[in-house]
Amino acid sequence: MDDTADLAYHGGMIGFLIKKTFYDLWDNMLRIVLVNLGFLASLAVPLLLPSLIPVGPLSIAVFVLGSLWCFVYLAAAALSLKAVSDYGSFGFADFWANIKAGWKAGLAMGIVAILLFMMVWAVIPFYLSMNSIFGFLLAAVIFWTFLLAMIALQFFFAIRARLDTSLKKVFRKCFIIFFDNPAFSIFCLLNTLVTMVVSALLALILPGPAGAILFLDQALRLRLLKYDWLEANPESESGSKRRHIPWDAILIEEREKTGSRSFKNLIFPWKD
């Protein structure tokens, strides 16, 4: 199991992860912006449209259906941005095909997210209102369950895009990745939170949800290299050796593909 102390050891991998994500964001800025604009348009349905509908049940239905659509959209975005992580690109036709391919995963994650939201919004206040130790303990258990689920399920769309189409297996692998890499998973969640705070200053245009999804896909992609190495080196599968992954050796090919750029090359790539 990775722990907080191992983050320093894995600093080379984390540094490369941040650099590659930045380069891919920069090289695909227009695509990232368009994906984010599509998400903002989708988000307007559950946030704005229900208030315009005077019929209560219909308003709630629009909110729920609009929220589920947002998750379907994110599933398609993850499937599309996978191509960027793999040193490729995607177009409108690819995104449309990925909506068809990922709608089930989007609906499943949307339903789970709504249930988790209800846990925080309704169930926890209910137990706290009991004004008893028993109610407080139940609220605490639900809170920590919600937090654990949020950390683990952040990889849901990336795992669906890269590893498996079986939703049951995708959910299970989310928790496998988390329990095997807890410190790294917490780091990824913190990065997502910081990304969204920064994005709020730019109206979620950049890096936005697409940037956060791209980072998580990159994170999973690089983390899977760890398991490829462990499979090729079974003697390192147990004990402290399992925590000491030779990232410098593993990432040689990735670093060659990504390269390094000067500030001048980022702004005026045609001049280098």
DOZA-749184 format. One record per residue: y, z, x of N, C-alpha, C in turn; residue number from 1. Coordinates in Angstrom, 1 decimal, decimal comma. Each point is the difference from the previous one (the first is absolute). Example, Ala and Ser with C-alpha at 12.3 -4.5 7.8 and 13.67 -1.06 7.14 Angstrom:
% DOZA-749184
- -5,7/7,8/13,2/1,2/0,0/-0,9/1,2/0,0/0,9/1;
- 1,1/-0,7/-0,4/1,1/0,0/0,9/1,1/0,8/-0,8/2;
END
This chain:
% DOZA-749184
- -1,2/0,0/0,8/1,2/0,0/-0,8/1,2/0,0/0,9/1;
- 1,1/-0,9/-0,4/1,2/0,1/0,7/0,8/1,2/-0,5/2;
- 0,9/0,5/0,8/0,9/1,1/-0,4/1,3/-0,3/0,6/3;
- 1,0/1,0/-0,3/1,3/-0,3/0,4/0,2/-0,1/1,5/4;
- -0,8/0,7/0,8/0,1/0,0/1,4/-0,4/-1,4/0,6/5;
- -0,8/-0,8/-0,8/-0,4/-1,3/0,5/1,1/-1,0/-0,2/6;
- 1,0/0,2/-0,8/1,1/-1,0/-0,2/0,6/-0,4/1,3/7;
- 0,2/1,0/0,9/0,6/-0,3/1,3/-0,9/-1,0/0,8/8;
- -1,4/0,3/-0,1/-0,9/-0,9/0,7/0,0/-1,4/-0,5/9;
- 0,2/-0,1/-1,4/0,0/-1,3/-0,6/1,4/-0,6/-0,1/10;
- 0,9/0,6/0,8/1,4/-0,5/-0,1/0,1/-1,5/0,4/11;
- -0,8/-0,5/0,9/0,0/-1,4/0,3/-0,3/-0,9/-1,2/12;
- -1,0/0,4/-0,7/-0,4/-0,7/-1,2/1,1/0,0/-1,1/13;
- 0,5/1,2/-0,2/1,1/0,2/-1,0/1,2/-0,8/0,4/14;
- 0,4/0,0/1,3/1,1/-0,8/0,4/-0,2/-1,5/-0,2/15;
- -1,2/-0,4/0,3/-0,3/-1,4/-0,2/0,0/-0,4/-1,5/16;
- -0,5/0,9/-0,9/0,0/-0,2/-1,4/1,4/-0,1/-0,5/17;
- 0,9/0,8/0,4/1,4/-0,1/-0,4/0,7/-1,3/0,5/18;
- -0,3/-0,3/1,3/0,6/-1,3/0,5/-0,5/-1,2/-0,7/19;
- -1,3/-0,1/-0,2/-0,6/-1,2/-0,7/0,5/-0,1/-1,4/20;
- 0,1/1,1/-0,7/0,5/0,0/-1,4/1,5/-0,5/0,0/21;
- 0,8/0,5/1,0/1,4/-0,5/0,1/0,0/-1,5/0,2/22;
- -0,8/-0,5/1,0/0,1/-1,4/0,3/-0,5/-0,8/-1,2/23;
- -1,0/0,4/-0,7/-0,5/-0,7/-1,2/1,0/0,0/-1,1/24;
- 0,7/1,1/-0,2/1,1/0,1/-1,0/1,1/-1,0/0,4/25;
- 0,4/0,0/1,3/1,1/-0,9/0,4/-0,4/-1,4/-0,1/26;
- -1,2/-0,4/0,3/-0,4/-1,4/0,0/-0,3/-0,5/-1,4/27;
- -0,2/0,9/-1,0/-0,3/-0,3/-1,3/1,0/0,6/-1,0/28;
- 1,3/0,1/0,5/1,0/0,7/-0,8/0,2/-0,6/-1,4/29;
- 0,0/-1,3/-0,1/0,3/-0,6/-1,3/-1,2/0,3/-0,9/30;
- -1,2/-0,1/0,4/-1,1/0,3/-0,8/0,0/1,5/-0,5/31;
- 0,3/0,9/0,9/0,1/1,4/-0,3/1,1/0,2/-1,1/32;
- 1,1/-0,6/0,2/1,1/0,1/-1,0/-0,4/-0,5/-1,3/33;
- -0,7/-1,2/-0,1/-0,4/-0,5/-1,2/-1,0/0,8/-0,7/34;
- -1,0/0,6/0,7/-1,0/0,9/-0,5/0,7/1,2/-0,6/35;
- 1,0/0,6/0,7/0,7/1,1/-0,5/0,8/-0,3/-1,2/36;
- 0,6/-1,1/-0,1/0,8/-0,4/-1,2/-0,9/-0,2/-1,2/37;
- -1,2/-0,5/0,3/-1,0/-0,1/-1,1/-0,4/1,4/-0,5/38;
- -0,1/0,9/0,9/-0,4/1,4/-0,4/1,1/0,6/-0,8/39;
- 1,3/-0,2/0,5/1,1/0,6/-0,7/0,1/-0,5/-1,5/40;
- -0,3/-1,3/-0,1/0,0/-0,6/-1,3/-1,1/0,6/-0,9/41;
- -1,2/0,2/0,6/-1,1/0,6/-0,7/0,3/1,5/-0,4/42;
- 0,7/0,7/0,9/0,3/1,4/-0,2/1,0/0,2/-1,1/43;
- 0,8/-1,1/-0,3/1,0/0,1/-1,0/-0,6/0,1/-1,4/44;
- -1,3/-0,5/-0,1/-0,6/0,0/-1,3/-0,3/1,4/-0,5/45;
- -0,7/0,9/0,8/-0,3/1,3/-0,4/1,3/1,0/0,0/46;
- 0,9/-0,4/0,9/1,2/0,9/0,1/1,1/-0,2/-1,0/47;
- 0,2/-1,3/-0,3/1,2/-0,4/-0,9/-0,4/-0,4/-1,4/48;
- -1,1/-0,8/-0,1/-0,3/-0,5/-1,3/-0,4/1,0/-1,1/49;
- -0,7/1,1/0,4/-0,4/0,9/-1,1/1,2/0,6/-0,7/50;
- 1,1/0,2/0,7/1,2/0,7/-0,6/0,7/-1,0/-1,0/51;
- -0,4/-1,3/0,0/0,6/-0,9/-0,9/-0,8/-0,2/-1,3/52;
- -1,2/0,7/0,0/-0,9/-0,2/-1,1/0,1/1,3/-0,9/53;
- 0,4/-0,1/-1,2/0,2/1,2/-0,9/-1,3/0,6/-0,5/54;
- -1,1/-0,7/0,0/-1,2/0,5/-0,5/-0,7/0,8/1,1/55;
- -0,2/1,3/-0,2/-0,6/0,9/1,0/-1,3/-0,5/0,6/56;
- -1,1/-0,2/-0,8/-1,3/-0,4/0,6/0,1/-1,3/0,7/57;
- 0,8/-1,0/-0,5/0,2/-1,3/0,7/0,7/0,2/1,3/58;
- 1,0/0,9/0,0/0,7/0,2/1,3/-0,9/0,6/1,0/59;
- -0,9/1,0/-0,4/-1,0/0,6/1,0/-1,0/-1,1/0,5/60;
- -0,4/-0,9/-1,0/-1,0/-1,0/0,4/0,7/-1,0/1,0/61;
- 1,2/-0,3/-0,1/0,7/-0,9/0,9/0,1/0,7/1,4/62;
- 0,3/1,3/-0,1/0,1/0,7/1,3/-1,3/0,1/0,7/63;
- -1,1/0,2/-0,7/-1,3/0,1/0,7/-0,4/-1,4/0,5/64;
- 0,1/-1,0/-0,9/-0,4/-1,3/0,4/0,9/-0,6/1,2/65;
- 1,2/0,3/-0,1/0,9/-0,4/1,1/-0,3/0,7/1,3/66;
- -0,4/1,3/-0,1/-0,4/0,7/1,2/-1,3/-0,5/0,6/67;
- -0,9/-0,3/-0,8/-1,3/-0,6/0,4/0,3/-1,4/0,7/68;
- 0,9/-0,8/-0,6/0,3/-1,3/0,6/0,5/0,2/1,4/69;
- 0,9/1,0/0,2/0,5/0,3/1,4/-1,1/0,2/1,0/70;
- -1,0/0,7/-0,4/-1,2/0,2/0,9/-0,8/-1,2/0,2/71;
- -0,1/-0,9/-1,0/-0,7/-1,3/0,2/0,8/-0,8/1,0/72;
- 1,4/0,1/-0,1/0,8/-0,7/0,9/-0,1/0,5/1,4/73;
- -0,1/1,3/0,2/-0,2/0,6/1,3/-1,4/-0,4/0,6/74;
- -1,0/-0,1/-0,8/-1,3/-0,5/0,5/0,1/-1,4/0,5/75;
- 0,7/-0,9/-0,7/0,1/-1,4/0,4/0,9/0,0/1,3/76;
- 1,0/0,9/0,1/0,8/0,0/1,2/-0,8/0,4/1,2/77;
- -0,9/1,0/-0,2/-0,9/0,5/1,1/-0,9/-1,2/0,5/78;
- -0,6/-0,7/-0,9/-0,9/-1,1/0,3/0,8/-1,1/0,7/79;
- 1,2/-0,2/-0,4/0,8/-1,0/0,7/0,5/0,4/1,4/80;
- 0,5/1,2/0,1/0,5/0,5/1,3/-1,1/0,2/1,0/81;
- -1,2/0,1/-0,4/-1,1/0,0/0,9/0,0/-1,2/1,0/82;
- 0,4/-1,1/-0,6/0,1/-1,2/0,9/1,0/0,1/1,0/83;
- 1,1/0,7/-0,3/1,1/0,3/1,0/-0,6/0,9/1,1/84;
- -0,7/1,0/-0,3/-0,6/0,9/1,0/-0,9/-0,7/0,9/85;
- -0,7/-1,1/-0,6/-1,0/-0,7/0,8/0,7/-1,2/0,7/86;
- 1,3/0,1/0,3/0,7/-1,1/0,7/0,1/-1,3/-0,7/87;
- 0,0/0,1/-1,4/0,2/-1,2/-0,8/1,2/0,1/-0,9/88;
- -0,1/-0,6/-1,2/1,1/0,0/-1,0/-0,6/-0,3/-1,3/89;
- 0,8/0,0/-1,0/-0,4/-0,2/-1,4/1,1/-0,7/-0,8/90;
- -0,4/-0,7/-1,0/1,0/-0,7/-0,9/-0,1/0,5/-1,4/91;
- 0,7/-0,7/-0,9/0,0/0,4/-1,4/-1,4/-0,2/-0,6/92;
- -0,6/-1,1/0,3/-1,3/-0,3/-0,5/-1,0/1,1/0,4/93;
- 0,1/0,5/1,2/-0,9/1,0/0,5/0,3/1,3/-0,8/94;
- 1,2/0,3/-0,2/0,4/1,2/-0,8/-0,6/0,0/-1,4/95;
- 0,1/-1,2/-0,6/-0,5/-0,1/-1,4/-1,5/0,1/0,0/96;
- -0,7/-0,6/1,0/-1,4/0,2/0,1/-0,4/1,4/0,2/97;
- 0,8/0,8/0,7/-0,3/1,4/0,3/0,3/0,9/-1,2/98;
- 0,8/-0,5/-0,9/0,2/0,8/-1,3/-1,3/-0,1/-0,7/99;
- -0,6/-1,2/-0,1/-1,3/-0,2/-0,7/-1,1/0,8/0,7/100;
- 0,0/0,1/1,4/-1,0/0,6/0,7/0,1/1,6/0,0/101;
- 1,3/0,5/-0,1/0,2/1,4/0,1/0,3/0,7/-1,2/102;
- 0,0/-0,6/-1,2/0,5/0,7/-1,2/-0,8/1,2/-0,4/103;
- -1,3/-0,1/0,2/-0,9/1,1/-0,3/0,3/1,2/0,8/104;
- 0,2/-0,2/1,3/0,4/1,1/0,9/1,3/0,6/-0,4/105;
- 1,0/-0,9/-0,3/1,3/0,5/-0,4/-0,1/0,8/-1,3/106;
- -0,8/-0,4/-0,9/-0,1/0,8/-1,3/-0,6/1,3/0,3/107;
- -1,1/0,0/0,8/-0,7/1,3/0,3/0,9/1,0/0,8/108;
- 0,8/-0,5/0,9/0,9/0,9/0,8/1,1/0,4/-0,9/109;
- 0,5/-0,9/-0,9/1,0/0,4/-1,0/-0,4/1,1/-0,9/110;
- -1,2/-0,1/-0,5/-0,5/1,1/-0,9/-0,1/1,3/0,7/111;
- -0,6/-0,1/1,3/-0,1/1,3/0,8/1,4/0,6/0,2/112;
- 1,0/-0,9/0,4/1,3/0,5/0,3/0,7/0,6/-1,2/113;
- -0,3/-0,6/-1,2/0,6/0,6/-1,2/-0,6/1,4/-0,3/114;
- -1,3/0,1/0,2/-0,7/1,3/-0,2/0,5/1,0/1,0/115;
- 0,2/-0,4/1,2/0,6/0,9/1,0/1,4/0,5/-0,3/116;
- 0,8/-1,0/-0,5/1,3/0,3/-0,5/0,0/1,0/-1,1/117;
- -0,9/-0,1/-0,9/-0,1/0,9/-1,2/-0,4/1,4/0,5/118;
- -0,9/0,0/1,1/-0,3/1,3/0,5/1,2/0,8/0,5/119;
- 0,9/-0,7/0,7/1,2/0,6/0,6/1,0/0,3/-1,1/120;
- 0,2/-0,9/-0,9/1,1/0,0/-1,0/-0,4/1,0/-1,2/121;
- -1,2/0,1/-0,4/-0,4/0,8/-1,1/-0,9/1,1/0,3/122;
- -1,1/-0,2/0,7/-1,0/1,0/0,2/0,5/1,2/0,9/123;
- 0,6/-0,3/1,1/0,5/1,1/0,9/1,0/0,8/-0,7/124;
- 1,1/-0,5/-0,7/0,9/0,8/-0,7/-0,7/0,9/-1,1/125;
- -1,0/-0,6/-0,6/-0,7/0,8/-1,0/-0,7/1,2/0,5/126;
- -0,7/-0,1/1,2/-0,6/1,1/0,6/1,0/1,0/0,5/127;
- 1,1/-0,5/0,6/1,0/0,9/0,5/0,7/0,8/-1,1/128;
- 0,1/-0,6/-1,2/0,6/0,7/-1,2/-0,9/1,2/-0,5/129;
- -1,2/0,1/0,5/-0,9/1,1/-0,4/0,4/1,3/0,6/130;
- 0,8/-0,1/1,1/0,6/1,2/0,6/-1,1/1,0/0,4/131;
- -1,1/-0,6/0,6/-1,1/0,9/0,4/-0,5/-0,5/1,4/132;
- -0,7/0,8/0,7/-0,6/-0,4/1,3/-1,0/-1,1/-0,2/133;
- -0,8/0,1/-1,1/-0,9/-1,1/-0,3/0,6/-1,3/-0,2/134;
- 1,1/0,0/-0,8/0,7/-1,2/-0,2/0,7/-0,6/1,3/135;
- 0,5/0,9/0,8/0,6/-0,4/1,3/-1,1/-0,6/0,9/136;
- -1,2/0,6/0,0/-1,0/-0,6/0,9/-0,5/-1,3/-0,5/137;
- -0,1/-0,2/-1,3/-0,4/-1,3/-0,6/1,1/-1,1/0,4/138;
- 1,2/0,4/-0,2/1,1/-0,9/0,4/0,0/-0,4/1,4/139;
- -0,3/1,0/0,9/-0,1/-0,3/1,4/-1,1/-0,9/0,4/140;
- -1,2/0,2/-0,7/-1,1/-0,9/0,2/0,3/-1,4/-0,4/141;
- 0,6/-0,1/-1,1/0,4/-1,4/-0,5/1,0/-0,6/0,9/142;
- 0,9/0,7/0,5/1,1/-0,5/0,9/-0,7/-0,5/1,3/143;
- -0,9/0,8/0,6/-0,6/-0,4/1,3/-1,0/-1,2/-0,3/144;
- -0,6/0,0/-1,1/-0,9/-1,2/-0,4/0,9/-1,2/-0,1/145;
- 1,2/0,1/-0,6/0,9/-1,2/-0,1/0,4/-0,4/1,4/146;
- 0,4/0,9/0,8/0,5/-0,3/1,4/-1,1/-0,7/0,8/147;
- -1,3/0,5/-0,1/-1,1/-0,6/0,8/-0,2/-1,4/-0,6/148;
- 0,0/-0,2/-1,3/-0,3/-1,3/-0,6/1,1/-1,0/0,5/149;
- 1,3/0,5/0,0/1,1/-0,9/0,4/-0,2/-0,5/1,4/150;
- -0,4/1,0/0,9/-0,2/-0,4/1,4/-1,1/-1,0/0,2/151;
- -1,1/0,3/-0,7/-1,2/-0,9/0,1/0,2/-1,3/-0,6/152;
- 0,5/0,0/-1,2/0,1/-1,3/-0,8/1,1/-0,9/0,4/153;
- 0,8/0,4/1,0/1,0/-0,9/0,5/-0,6/-1,2/0,7/154;
- -1,3/0,1/0,4/-0,7/-1,1/0,6/-0,7/-0,9/-1,0/155;
- 0,1/0,3/-1,3/-0,8/-0,6/-1,0/0,1/-1,6/0,1/156;
- 1,2/-0,4/-0,1/0,2/-1,5/0,0/-0,4/-0,7/1,3/157;
- 0,3/0,7/1,1/-0,4/-0,6/1,3/-1,5/0,0/0,1/158;
- -0,7/1,0/-0,5/-1,5/0,0/0,1/-0,5/-1,1/-1,0/159;
- 0,6/-0,1/-1,1/-0,5/-1,1/-1,0/0,2/-1,3/0,7/160;
- 1,1/-0,2/0,7/0,3/-1,3/0,6/-0,9/-0,3/1,2/161;
- -0,4/1,0/0,7/-0,8/-0,2/1,2/-1,4/0,3/0,0/162;
- -0,5/0,9/-0,8/-1,3/0,5/0,2/-1,0/-0,3/-1,2/163;
- 0,5/0,2/-1,2/-1,0/0,0/-1,1/0,7/-0,4/-1,3/164;
- -0,7/-0,6/-0,9/0,5/-0,3/-1,4/-0,6/0,9/-1,0/165;
- -1,0/0,8/0,4/-0,5/1,0/-1,0/1,0/1,2/0,0/166;
- 0,5/0,2/-1,2/1,0/1,1/-0,2/-0,5/1,3/0,4/167;
- -1,2/0,3/-0,4/-0,7/1,3/0,3/0,0/0,2/1,5/168;
- -0,4/-1,0/0,8/0,0/0,1/1,4/1,3/0,1/0,6/169;
- 1,0/-0,7/-0,6/1,4/0,0/0,5/0,5/1,5/-0,1/170;
- -0,2/0,6/-1,1/0,5/1,4/-0,2/-0,7/0,9/1,0/171;
- -1,3/-0,2/0,2/-0,8/0,9/0,9/0,5/-0,2/1,4/172;
- 0,3/-1,3/0,4/0,4/-0,2/1,4/1,4/0,5/0,3/173;
- 0,8/0,1/-1,1/1,3/0,6/0,2/-0,1/1,5/0,5/174;
- -0,9/0,7/-0,6/-0,2/1,4/0,4/-0,8/0,1/1,3/175;
- -0,9/-0,9/0,3/-0,6/0,0/1,3/1,0/-0,2/1,1/176;
- 0,9/-1,0/-0,1/1,0/-0,3/1,0/0,9/1,2/0,1/177;
- 0,4/0,7/-1,1/0,8/1,2/0,1/-0,7/1,1/0,8/178;
- -1,2/0,4/-0,4/-0,6/1,1/0,6/-0,4/-0,2/1,4/179;
- -0,2/-1,3/0,4/-0,3/-0,3/1,4/1,3/-0,1/0,8/180;
- 1,1/-0,3/-0,6/1,3/-0,1/0,7/1,1/0,7/-0,7/181;
- -0,1/1,3/-0,2/1,0/0,7/-0,8/1,4/0,0/0,6/182;
- 0,2/0,2/1,3/1,3/0,0/0,6/0,6/-1,4/-0,1/183;
- -0,8/-1,0/0,3/0,5/-1,4/-0,1/0,4/-0,3/-1,4/184;
- -0,8/0,4/-1,0/0,3/-0,3/-1,4/1,3/0,7/-0,4/185;
- 0,3/1,2/0,4/1,2/0,7/-0,3/1,2/-0,7/0,6/186;
- -0,2/-0,4/1,3/1,0/-0,8/0,6/0,4/-1,3/-0,8/187;
- -1,0/-0,7/-0,5/0,2/-1,2/-0,7/0,8/0,3/-1,3/188;
- -0,3/1,2/-0,7/0,7/0,3/-1,2/1,4/0,4/0,3/189;
- 0,2/0,7/1,1/1,4/0,3/0,4/0,8/-1,2/0,3/190;
- -0,6/-1,0/0,7/0,6/-1,2/0,3/0,4/-0,8/-1,3/191;
- -0,9/0,0/-1,0/0,3/-0,6/-1,3/1,2/0,6/-0,6/192;
- 0,0/1,4/0,0/1,2/0,7/-0,6/1,3/-0,3/0,7/193;
- 0,0/0,0/1,3/1,2/-0,4/0,7/0,4/-1,4/-0,2/194;
- -1,0/-0,9/-0,1/0,3/-1,4/-0,3/0,6/-0,2/-1,3/195;
- -0,4/0,7/-1,0/0,5/-0,1/-1,4/1,4/0,6/-0,1/196;
- 0,3/1,1/0,8/1,3/0,6/0,0/1,0/-1,0/0,7/197;
- -0,4/-0,6/1,1/0,8/-1,0/0,7/0,2/-1,2/-1,0/198;
- -1,0/-0,4/-0,6/0,1/-1,2/-0,9/0,9/0,3/-1,2/199;
- 0,1/1,2/-0,4/0,9/0,3/-1,1/1,4/-0,3/0,3/200;
- 0,4/0,1/1,3/1,3/-0,3/0,4/0,3/-1,5/-0,1/201;
- -1,1/-0,8/0,0/0,1/-1,4/-0,1/-0,5/-0,5/-1,3/202;
- 0,0/0,8/-1,0/-0,4/-0,3/-1,4/-1,4/-0,5/0,0/203;
- -0,9/0,5/0,9/-1,4/-0,3/0,0/-0,3/-1,4/0,4/204;
- 1,0/-0,7/0,6/-0,2/-1,4/0,4/-0,7/-0,1/1,3/205;
- 0,3/0,9/0,9/-0,6/0,1/1,4/0,0/1,4/0,4/206;
- -1,1/0,4/0,7/-1,3/-0,6/0,0/-0,7/0,1/-1,3/207;
- 0,3/0,9/-0,9/-0,4/0,1/-1,3/-1,5/0,2/-0,2/208;
- -0,5/-0,1/-1,2/-1,4/0,2/-0,3/-0,9/-0,9/0,9/209;
- 0,4/-1,3/0,1/-0,7/-0,9/0,8/-0,2/0,4/1,5/210;
- 1,1/0,6/0,5/0,0/0,5/1,4/-1,0/1,1/0,1/211;
- 0,0/0,9/-1,0/-0,9/1,2/0,0/-1,4/-0,5/-0,1/212;
- -0,3/-0,9/-0,8/-1,3/-0,6/-0,2/-0,5/-0,6/1,3/213;
- 0,9/-0,8/0,6/-0,3/-0,7/1,3/-0,4/1,0/1,0/214;
- 0,8/1,1/0,2/-0,3/1,0/1,0/-1,4/0,6/-0,3/215;
- -0,3/0,4/-1,2/-1,3/0,6/-0,3/-1,2/-1,0/0,2/216;
- 0,2/-1,3/-0,2/-1,0/-0,9/0,3/-0,2/-0,1/1,5/217;
- 1,1/-0,1/0,7/-0,1/0,0/1,5/-0,7/1,3/0,5/218;
- 0,4/1,1/-0,6/-0,6/1,3/0,4/-1,5/0,0/-0,2/219;
- -0,5/-0,5/-1,1/-1,4/-0,1/-0,3/-0,7/-1,0/0,9/220;
- 0,7/-1,1/0,2/-0,6/-1,1/0,9/-0,3/0,5/1,4/221;
- 1,0/0,7/0,5/-0,1/0,6/1,4/-1,1/1,1/0,0/222;
- 0,0/0,8/-1,1/-0,9/1,1/0,0/-1,4/-0,5/-0,1/223;
- -0,2/-1,1/-0,6/-1,4/-0,5/-0,1/-0,5/-0,5/1,4/224;
- 0,9/-0,3/0,9/-0,4/-0,3/1,4/-0,7/1,2/0,6/225;
- 0,4/1,2/-0,4/-0,6/1,3/0,5/-1,5/0,0/-0,4/226;
- -0,3/-0,4/-1,2/-1,4/0,0/-0,5/-0,8/-1,1/0,7/227;
- 0,6/-1,1/0,2/-0,7/-1,1/0,8/-0,3/0,5/1,4/228;
- 0,9/0,8/0,6/-0,3/0,5/1,3/-1,1/1,0/0,0/229;
- 0,1/0,9/-1,0/-1,0/1,1/-0,1/-1,4/-0,7/-0,3/230;
- -0,1/-1,0/-0,7/-1,2/-0,7/-0,3/-0,6/-0,6/1,3/231;
- 0,9/-0,5/0,8/-0,4/-0,6/1,3/-0,3/1,0/1,0/232;
- 0,5/1,3/-0,2/-0,3/1,0/1,0/-0,5/1,3/-0,7/233;
- -1,2/-0,1/-0,5/-0,6/1,1/-0,8/-0,1/1,3/0,7/234;
- 0,1/0,0/1,3/0,0/1,3/0,7/1,2/0,8/-0,2/235;
- 1,1/-0,6/-0,5/1,3/0,7/-0,2/0,1/0,4/-1,5/236;
- -1,0/-0,1/-0,8/0,1/0,3/-1,4/0,1/1,5/-0,3/237;
- -0,4/0,8/0,9/0,0/1,5/-0,3/0,8/0,7/1,0/238;
- 0,4/1,2/-0,4/0,7/0,9/0,9/1,4/-0,4/0,3/239;
- 0,6/0,6/1,0/1,4/-0,3/0,4/0,3/-1,4/0,4/240;
- -1,1/-0,7/0,4/0,2/-1,4/0,5/0,5/-0,9/-1,2/241;
- -0,4/0,4/-1,2/0,3/-0,8/-1,2/1,5/0,0/-0,2/242;
- 0,7/1,0/0,4/1,5/0,1/-0,1/0,7/-0,8/1,0/243;
- -0,6/-0,2/1,1/0,6/-0,7/1,2/-0,3/-1,5/0,0/244;
- 0,6/-0,7/-0,8/-0,2/-1,4/-0,2/0,9/-0,8/1,1/245;
- -0,6/-0,9/0,8/0,8/-0,7/1,0/0,9/-1,1/-0,6/246;
- 1,1/0,5/-0,6/0,8/-1,0/-0,7/0,6/-1,1/0,9/247;
- 0,3/0,4/1,2/0,6/-1,0/0,9/-0,9/-1,1/0,3/248;
- -1,3/0,3/0,1/-1,0/-1,1/0,2/-0,2/-0,8/-1,3/249;
- -0,1/0,8/-1,1/-0,3/-0,7/-1,3/1,1/-0,9/-0,4/250;
- 1,3/0,3/0,3/1,1/-0,8/-0,5/0,5/-1,1/1,0/251;
- -0,8/-0,2/1,0/0,4/-1,0/1,0/0,2/-1,4/-0,7/252;
- -0,9/-0,4/-0,8/0,1/-1,3/-0,6/1,1/0,0/-1,1/253;
- 0,1/1,1/-0,7/1,1/0,1/-1,0/1,4/-0,1/0,7/254;
- 0,1/0,7/1,1/1,3/0,0/0,7/0,4/-1,4/0,5/255;
- -1,1/-0,7/0,5/0,3/-1,4/0,4/0,4/-0,9/-1,1/256;
- -0,6/0,1/-1,1/0,4/-0,8/-1,2/1,4/0,3/-0,5/257;
- 0,3/1,3/0,0/1,3/0,5/-0,5/1,2/-0,3/1,0/258;
- -0,3/0,2/1,3/1,0/-0,3/1,0/1,1/1,1/0,0/259;
- 1,0/-0,3/0,7/1,2/0,9/0,0/1,3/-0,9/0,0/260;
- 1,0/0,5/-0,6/1,2/-0,8/-0,2/1,3/0,8/0,5/261;
- 0,9/-0,7/0,5/1,3/0,6/0,3/0,9/-0,1/-1,3/262;
- 1,1/0,8/0,1/0,9/0,0/-1,2/0,5/-1,5/-0,2/263;
- 0,3/-0,6/1,1/0,5/-1,4/-0,1/-1,0/-0,9/-0,7/264;
- -1,3/0,2/0,4/-1,0/-0,9/-0,6/-0,2/0,3/-1,5/265;
- 0,2/1,3/-0,4/0,0/0,3/-1,4/1,1/-0,7/-0,8/266;
- 1,2/0,0/0,5/1,1/-0,6/-0,7/0,1/-1,5/0,2/267;
- -0,3/-0,5/1,2/0,1/-1,4/0,3/-1,3/-0,4/0,6/268;
- -1,1/-0,1/-0,7/-1,3/-0,3/0,6/-0,1/-1,4/0,6/269;
- 0,9/-0,9/-0,4/0,0/-1,4/0,5/0,6/-0,1/1,4/270;
- 0,7/1,1/0,4/0,7/0,0/1,3/-0,9/0,5/1,2/271;
- -1,1/0,6/-0,3/-0,9/0,5/1,0/-1,0/-1,0/0,5/272;
END
